Each structure stands twice: as C-alpha cells, then as structure tokens.
C-alpha cells in the first residue's frame, strides 16, 4: 500500500516510465508471434500511453517557456528530437 495515496487512484507515471512501456510494447509487437486480437490490444494500449507521454512533453514545454520568461505573444519555439 502506498503511503499518502488515496486508494483506487492510479499513481502518475513519469515520462521515462511511459517511454519504457512504449518500447516494451513495440518490441513485443515486432518480435512475438501474437494473435490479431492481442496485437490490437497492445496497439490500443500503446496509443493511450503515447497520448499521456505527449501530454507530459507539452506540459514540460509550457513550464520551460514560463521559466525562460516567454510571453504568450512571443514566437513559439518548436522542440525536436534531433
């Protein structure tokens, strides 16, 4: 039992944990001989995790913008993974 946590409430995962889950699902889909139904379920779960990860990234970008003192009227900087 988690101390200080309300029962039934899911613990929020970090971006790193979400990315690890996505990587695991990706490897399962690539390497295992799984049924169509399992493939669809894993794809659905992966899509949900990807949405959560994107939300976390957007929140981080917003926080960075605030820290950097960017106003709403200033040019938006797009972050890339290059």
C-alpha positions as CSV (number, residue, x, y, z in Angstrom):
1,X,0.0,0.0,0.0
2,X,1.3,3.4,-1.0
3,X,1.7,5.8,1.9
4,X,-0.2,9.1,1.5
5,X,-2.1,7.8,-1.6
6,X,-5.8,7.6,-1.9
7,X,-7.0,4.0,-2.6
8,X,-8.2,3.5,-6.1
9,X,-6.3,6.5,-7.5
10,X,-3.6,5.5,-10.1
11,X,-0.1,6.7,-9.4
12,X,1.0,9.0,-12.2
13,X,3.9,7.7,-14.2
14,X,7.0,9.6,-15.3
15,X,7.8,10.3,-18.9
16,X,10.6,7.8,-18.7
17,X,8.3,5.1,-17.4
18,X,5.8,5.8,-20.2
19,X,8.6,5.6,-22.8
20,X,9.9,2.3,-21.4
21,X,6.4,0.9,-21.6
22,X,6.1,2.0,-25.2
23,X,9.5,0.4,-26.0
24,X,8.4,-2.8,-24.4
25,X,5.1,-2.9,-26.4
26,X,7.0,-2.1,-29.6
27,X,9.4,-5.0,-29.0
28,X,6.5,-7.3,-28.3
29,X,4.8,-6.4,-31.5
30,X,7.9,-6.8,-33.5
31,X,9.3,-10.0,-32.1
32,X,6.5,-12.2,-30.9
33,X,4.0,-14.3,-32.9
34,X,0.9,-12.9,-31.3
35,X,-2.8,-13.1,-32.3
36,X,-4.6,-10.3,-34.1
37,X,-6.6,-9.6,-31.0
38,X,-3.5,-9.2,-28.8
39,X,-1.9,-7.0,-31.5
40,X,-4.9,-4.7,-31.4
41,X,-5.0,-4.6,-27.6
42,X,-1.2,-3.8,-27.5
43,X,-1.6,-1.1,-30.2
44,X,-4.6,0.4,-28.3
45,X,-2.5,0.5,-25.0
46,X,0.5,1.9,-26.8
47,X,-1.7,4.7,-28.3
48,X,-3.0,5.6,-24.9
49,X,0.5,5.7,-23.4
50,X,1.7,7.8,-26.3
51,X,-1.0,10.3,-25.6
52,X,0.0,10.5,-22.0
53,X,3.6,11.0,-22.9
54,X,2.7,13.7,-25.4
55,X,0.7,15.5,-22.7
56,X,3.7,15.3,-20.3
57,X,6.0,16.7,-23.0
58,X,3.6,19.6,-23.7
59,X,3.4,20.4,-20.0
60,X,7.2,20.4,-19.8
61,X,7.5,22.6,-22.8
62,X,5.0,25.0,-21.2
63,X,7.0,25.0,-18.0
64,X,10.2,25.7,-19.8
65,X,8.6,28.6,-21.6
66,X,7.5,30.1,-18.3
67,X,10.9,29.6,-16.8
68,X,12.5,31.3,-19.9
69,X,10.2,34.2,-19.5
70,X,8.4,33.8,-22.8
71,X,5.2,35.7,-23.1
72,X,2.2,34.4,-25.0
73,X,2.8,37.0,-27.8
74,X,6.3,35.8,-28.5
75,X,7.3,33.4,-31.2
76,X,6.7,29.8,-30.3
77,X,9.8,27.6,-30.4
78,X,9.2,24.0,-31.6
79,X,11.3,21.4,-29.9
80,X,12.6,18.5,-32.0
81,X,14.3,15.3,-31.2
82,X,17.3,15.7,-33.5
